[in-house]
Amino acid sequence: MRHIISILLENEPGALARVVGLFAQRSYNIETLTVAPTEDPTLSRMTITTVGSERVIEQITKQLNKLIEVVKLVDLSEGAHVERELMLIKVKATGAQRAEIKRTADIFRGQIVDVTATVYTIQLTGESSKLDAFIQAIGPNCVLETVRTGVSGIARGEKTLTL
Amino acid sequence: MELLSGGEMLIRSLHEEGVEYVYGYPGGSLLHVYDALYRQDSVKHVLVRHEQAAAHMADGYARATGKAGVVMVTSGPGATNTITGIATAFTDSIPMVVISGQVMSYLVGDDAFQETDMMGISRPVVKHSFSVKNPQDIPEIVRKAFYIAQSGRPGPVVIDIPKDMTIPSERFEYSYPKKVKIRSYNPPQKGHSGQIRKAVELLLAAKRPIIYAGGGVILGKASEQLRQLARLLNYPVTNTLMGLGSYPATDRQHLGMLGMHGTYEANMVMHHSDLVLCVGARFDDRVTNNTSKFCPDAKIVHIDIDPSSIAKTVSVDVPIVGPVDSVLDEMLEMIAEIGDKPDQQALESWWSQIEEWRKRHGMRYEKRDDGLLKPQEAIEGLYEATKGDAFITSDVGQHQMFAAQYYKFDKPNRWINSGGLGTMGFGLPAAMGIKMNFPDDMVVCVTGEGSIQMNIQELSTCLQYGIAVKIFCLNNGYLGMVRQWQDMNYEGRHSSSYMDSLPDWIKLVEAYGHVGINVKDKSELKGALDDCFGKYKDRLVFVNVAVDPEEHVYPMQVPTGSMRDMWLSKTERT
């Protein structure tokens, strides 16, 4: 099953390498990974999406917790949460297709952020499945390039992952 | 406030941690530090002949004392040579602090002379590592390194120091932090009382119990509590390879080692038990055999300070995360408070079953009548000669298993071996590290003619520092354990397991300034050992013992089977 693990990490050189190294060393999957400093500059927030059995996910969280630089972590998929991913996608936009792509982008609440005579660059935000659905909707054949940030997530309601 | 250079701060900080010896090898990037070492006399340096041995010396010291051993090496090859030693310590959770030099910080990344990414190369085999960015940080980093290495589940910590952090002319105010706090590191101080209560209830209700105790009992200094609990309940105890000595081996309730080369009775008891109390062990594959067939009728209680060891390979009914000593203390209190006793009738029939299993194999082996020693006999001879009171280190292979099976360890911290990583070449330097710190004790390295050659150069270090360890080499002319597997699984095709062109051991050790004794058959063993611990008490003695090359280690679990599936001899299977 897919899990979203959110980690509060010391913002120190080498901390990221330890997390990534752990996944490689113990043969765990990383599907997406995002990391950036938080409002407290001594801390980074990292979100990892991974796939594995319950036993593997339990080991992943335990092993992550053992890393000295990991301050706290939570498996967001265990509760209600919001997840978002941003995609920039460059598509062929010529002839009749041009209007159709614009309409589809509107339906998905995408924004066209760059335009040439033959190309649209569209920015799209949402759950990963929505981004996948957009690519399906416009047809993979007209896609020239995609870039995705990976998943960021946060728990719903009062719950916070802070010090 | 005192002004010190980075190098001086490092040495002073080690002194503040109570370090007497550091084991190492100098080189370019650490020369400022070595100069600081030279200009003081509280911290002594031991010059090894290969950096791997420095790590094993520190490791041996740590295993015998529970305190972190300290290694000091230069950048590049100096640092990489310690990796096997660091990994050995990591796998067995041994506290160690490794100080590695690094090229000037402004050269890092330029492929400078003797530059390697020590932080990167050591990452998978350390508990934590630090790279020094400012000389002023050195005291705090050292304090943190010792704290991390020695607390919680112990392990090795690397401190990588670029040369320009230690420049003698650059001096800073020095003060050593009394306490250190790491907000993201809080090892558990006690177990969860609710869980402990559940465990006690299961324990008291058990009809066929077994206590399975590992190296965590030794690391957690809980041997006394383990003994009290086992005695109070009259439950049988088995030890892992790493746990030997945590419960007295000569005690009636001790069933010996369990697992791949465990005793028949220990493995049978495990398989048929209805309750396994695991204390500080980790259900390693060399213990469980096939996990899907492991202890089919047992409820499992697992006490460990590291939550990631729990339910890693085997599902557990009652997990307890905490230091083994305090958890066992709390269990003892609760049992006293509850006042119940286990079912005595059930326990009696359990013990009579155990005694039957004990009789079945009893670790017997066939002696030869042509005078050639069996390796088991040699270990028994060593046990008698040392009255069971020596520090025994070992290398890796058949001799290691024979030592574990036939030397009865009654005290913790006396059996020193590379159980997890299985590092050949560990035994001699580990013994050296122990002997330097316990000069009046007998320290014996049980080894084979294969393993000993992996760090034989340390005979030179032994002469320089007068380290009178004894090397007890079971020489069968083969890489015995490899040969055994080839005999059993490859129809006796001995691919590269025969050691040709062995040195003349006596001449070799004499060339290094030590004493060598050949034991060609049984009749020579006692005399050799008497000389070893008598006439040559203060010398390093290499006892080269010719043993039966055909011998196998038994019992041996059958691969993919359950705990009870064992070969008991070359021809007998359960």
Interface residues (C-beta under 8 A of the other chain):
Chain A: E10 P13 G14 A17 R18 G21 Q25 R55 E58 Q59 K62 Q63 N65 K66 I68 E69 V70 V71 K72 L163
Chain B: M119 G120 R123 P124 K127 H128 S129 S131 I148 I182 R183 S184 Y185 D306 P307 S308 A311 K312
